[in-house]
């Protein structure tokens, strides 16, 4: 094997460093521009609070304090959402209470006021500077193209206001200055983005223990949902056995008794009675198998989730295409829930959607099983419409999963379910 030239390796490393720095700069510029938006909102909120403050000295403006603080909380929550997209999630605090004394005493209020003073001033300035640097680089780069359109007073001072661009050669010398502005952007923008976001991450973060409290509340809710789903499943099984299989077995018992009596009185009629008893026994066995399959489909144990879903699609009255890419096996509870979700969704599509086609996409990524079900029906599906969607949500959340439904009037309807399968 030929050894790599050390100089070539160093050049490649420097090229990679420049590329990584450029990506970091672009990300920082995106953060700064997004921060400018919330800075503008913060400036409006700061002006509003400053306008209310003089009236509070006379007592008239105290009634406006909760409203002003709610506006501040709305802007701060926008910043929390923005920062959560680029890093660890920042949880929103409790809403502002209607009483101004209680609202002021909230721990989050004081921190939000400090953040507001910074973000509406320094944050806005940092965003403006960060946006100006690449804009100035682009202007200097194309300066020779629009130089003839400028008036004499605009041509003077083209480079840092000390280099007059009176003719085309001097105008061409302006273009290399774009490298200066670009270098400043590469050097400053990532740090400016961190400086703009730093007060938000420090001052808008939730109180210690909030994450744990929310997690406990979420687990309490999902445990309740799991118990409800379990109770509903037991009721469904009991109802299926009582209304179907039990009645068939009772009928078999009655028919067998009638056949025994017929053998004693008129043996020629016993054969017909026994045939009816056999039919009833076969129907009871078929219904019992259906109940067992609904608890845990044997195809999940014998084959795979993809095969089980393909079987559901083949039996669906609405033409359905299944695209499943699930390497390996998931836990039994996850596969059973995924099977239930798809089965219930296809049943709803056949009953309510008037769809012509449906698509089921299943992927396993990052230890999550993601299921998407799309149909081209009339849309307008809601969870409280008795269509079984509430049951799908309960089943999903019982496994600490997520369920979202998008169904505008006129369609299409898209259902997304994500289940942990690590």
VENDARA-V14190 format. One record per pair of residues at least 4 apart in sequence whose C-alpha atoms are under 8 Angstrom apart, sorted by the first residue. I is the first residue (numbers start at 1). J is the second residue. If there is no record, write none. Layout:
I,J
I,J
This chain:
4,8
4,9
5,9
6,10
7,11
8,12
9,13
10,14
11,15
12,16
13,17
14,18
15,19
16,20
17,21
18,22
19,23
20,24
21,25
21,186
22,26
22,186
23,27
24,28
24,190
25,29
25,185
25,186
25,189
25,190
26,30
27,31
27,190
28,32
28,189
28,190
28,191
28,192
28,193
28,194
29,33
29,130
29,131
29,189
29,190
29,193
30,34
31,35
31,193
32,36
32,126
32,127
32,130
32,131
32,192
32,193
32,196
33,37
33,127
33,130
33,131
34,38
34,82
35,39
35,79
35,123
35,124
35,127
35,196
35,197
36,40
36,123
36,124
36,127
36,128
37,41
38,42
38,75
38,78
38,79
39,43
39,119
39,120
39,121
39,123
39,124
40,44
40,120
40,124
41,45
41,75
41,120
42,46
42,72
42,75
42,76
42,116
42,119
42,120
43,47
43,116
43,119
43,120
43,121
44,48
45,49
45,68
45,71
45,72
45,75
46,50
46,116
46,117
46,120
47,51
48,52
48,68
49,53
49,68
50,54
51,55
52,56
52,61
52,64
52,65
52,68
53,57
53,61
54,58
54,61
55,59
55,60
55,61
55,62
56,60
56,61
56,62
57,61
61,65
62,66
62,100
63,67
63,100
64,68
65,69
65,100
66,70
66,96
66,97
66,98
66,99
66,100
66,103
67,71
68,72
69,73
69,96
69,103
69,109
70,74
70,95
70,96
71,75
72,76
72,112
72,113
72,116
73,77
73,95
73,96
73,109
73,112
74,78
75,79
76,80
76,112
76,116
76,204
77,81
77,92
78,82
79,83
79,200
80,84
80,89
80,90
80,91
80,92
80,200
80,204
81,85
81,89
81,90
82,86
83,87
83,88
83,89
83,90
83,197
83,200
83,201
84,88
84,89
84,90
85,89
90,201
90,204
90,205
90,206
91,205
91,206
91,211
92,206
93,108
93,206
96,103
97,102
97,103
98,102
98,103
99,103
100,104
101,105
102,106
103,109
104,109
104,110
105,109
106,110
107,111
108,112
108,204
108,206
109,113
110,114
111,115
111,203
111,204
112,116
112,203
112,204
113,117
114,118
114,203
115,119
115,199
115,200
115,203
115,204
116,120
117,121
118,122
118,123
118,199
119,123
119,124
119,196
119,199
120,124
121,125
122,126
122,196
123,127
123,196
124,128
125,129
126,130
126,192
126,193
126,196
127,131
127,193
127,196
128,132
129,133
130,134
130,185
130,188
130,189
130,192
131,135
132,136
133,137
133,181
133,182
133,184
133,185
134,138
134,181
134,182
134,185
135,139
136,140
136,178
136,181
137,141
137,177
137,178
137,179
137,180
137,181
137,182
138,142
138,178
139,143
139,178
140,174
140,175
140,176
140,177
140,178
141,174
141,175
141,176
141,177
141,178
142,146
142,175
143,147
143,171
143,172
143,174
143,175
144,148
144,168
144,171
144,172
144,174
144,175
146,150
147,155
147,171
150,154
150,155
151,155
152,156
152,166
154,158
155,164
155,165
155,166
156,161
156,162
156,163
156,164
156,165
156,166
157,161
157,162
157,163
157,164
157,165
158,162
158,163
158,164
158,165
158,174
159,163
159,164
159,174
159,177
164,170
165,170
165,171
165,174
166,170
166,171
167,171
168,172
169,173
170,174
171,175
173,177
174,178
176,180
177,181
178,182
179,183
180,184
181,185
182,186
183,187
184,188
184,189
185,189
186,190
187,191
188,192
189,193
190,194
191,195
192,196
193,197
194,198
195,199
196,200
197,201
198,202
199,203
199,204
200,204
200,205
201,205
206,210
206,211
209,213
210,214
211,215
212,216
213,217
214,218
215,219
216,220
217,221
218,222
219,223
219,400
220,224
221,225
222,226
222,397
222,398
222,399
222,400
223,227
223,398
224,228
224,398
225,229
225,394
225,395
225,397
225,398
226,230
226,394
226,395
226,397
226,398
226,399
227,231
228,232
228,394
229,233
229,391
229,394
229,395
229,398
230,234
231,235
232,236
233,237
234,238
235,239
236,240
237,241
237,291
238,242
239,243
239,244
240,244
240,245
240,291
241,245
241,246
241,288
241,291
242,246
242,247
243,247
244,248
244,284
244,287
245,249
245,283
245,284
245,285
245,287
245,288
246,250
246,284
247,251
248,252
248,280
248,281
248,283
248,284
249,253
249,280
249,281
249,284
250,254
251,255
251,277
251,280
252,256
252,277
252,278
252,280
252,281
253,257
253,277
254,258
255,259
255,273
255,274
255,276
255,277
256,260
256,273
256,274
256,277
257,261
258,262
258,270
258,273
259,263
259,270
259,271
259,273
259,274
260,264
260,270
261,265
262,266
262,267
262,268
262,269
262,270
263,267
263,268
263,269
263,270
266,270
267,271
269,273
270,274
271,275
272,276
273,277
274,278
275,279
276,280
277,281
278,282
279,283
280,284
281,285
282,286
283,287
284,288
285,289
286,290
287,291
288,292
289,293
290,294
291,295
292,296
292,297
293,297
293,298
296,300
296,336
297,301
297,336
298,302
299,303
299,304
299,305
299,307
299,308
300,304
300,305
300,307
300,308
300,335
300,336
303,307
303,308
304,308
304,329
305,309
305,326
305,329
305,335
305,339
306,310
306,324
306,325
306,326
307,311
308,312
308,339
309,313
309,322
309,339
309,342
310,314
310,322
311,315
312,316
312,342
312,343
313,319
313,320
313,321
313,322
313,346
314,319
314,320
316,320
316,346
316,347
316,350
317,350
318,346
318,349
318,350
318,355
318,356
318,357
318,358
319,356
319,357
319,358
320,357
320,358
320,359
320,360
321,358
321,359
321,360
322,359
322,360
322,361
322,362
323,359
323,360
323,361
323,362
324,360
324,361
324,362
324,363
325,362
325,363
325,364
326,362
326,363
326,364
327,364
330,334
330,335
330,421
330,422
331,335
331,421
332,336
333,337
334,338
334,399
334,419
334,420
334,421
335,339
336,340
337,341
337,395
337,396
338,342
338,371
339,343
340,344
340,392
341,345
341,392
342,346
342,360
342,373
343,347
344,348
344,388
344,392
345,349
345,373
345,389
346,350
347,351
348,352
348,353
348,387
348,388
349,353
349,354
349,355
349,375
349,377
350,354
350,355
352,387
353,375
353,377
353,378
353,379
354,377
354,378
355,375
355,376
355,377
355,378
356,375
356,376
356,377
357,375
357,376
357,377
358,373
358,374
358,375
358,376
359,372
359,373
359,374
359,375
360,371
360,372
360,373
360,374
361,371
361,372
361,373
362,369
362,370
362,371
362,372
363,369
363,370
363,371
364,368
364,369
364,370
365,369
365,370
367,420
367,421
367,422
368,418
368,419
368,420
368,421
368,422
369,418
369,419
369,420
369,421
370,416
370,417
370,418
370,419
371,415
371,416
371,417
371,418
372,414
372,415
372,416
372,417
373,414
373,415
373,416
374,412
374,413
374,414
374,415
375,411
375,412
375,413
375,414
376,411
376,412
376,413
377,410
377,411
377,412
377,413
378,409
378,410
378,411
378,412
378,413
379,407
379,408
379,409
379,410
379,411
379,412
379,413
380,407
380,408
380,409
380,410
380,411
380,413
381,385
381,407
381,408
381,413
382,387
382,389
382,407
383,387
383,388
383,389
383,390
384,389
384,390
386,390
388,392
389,393
390,394
391,395
392,396
393,397
393,402
393,403
394,398
395,399
396,400
396,401
396,402
396,403
396,417
396,418
396,419
397,401
397,402
397,403
399,419
399,420
400,419
400,420
401,417
401,418
401,419
401,420
402,417
402,418
402,419
403,415
403,416
403,417
403,418
404,415
404,416
404,417
405,413
405,414
405,415
405,416
406,413
406,414
406,415
407,411
407,412
407,413
407,414
408,412
408,413
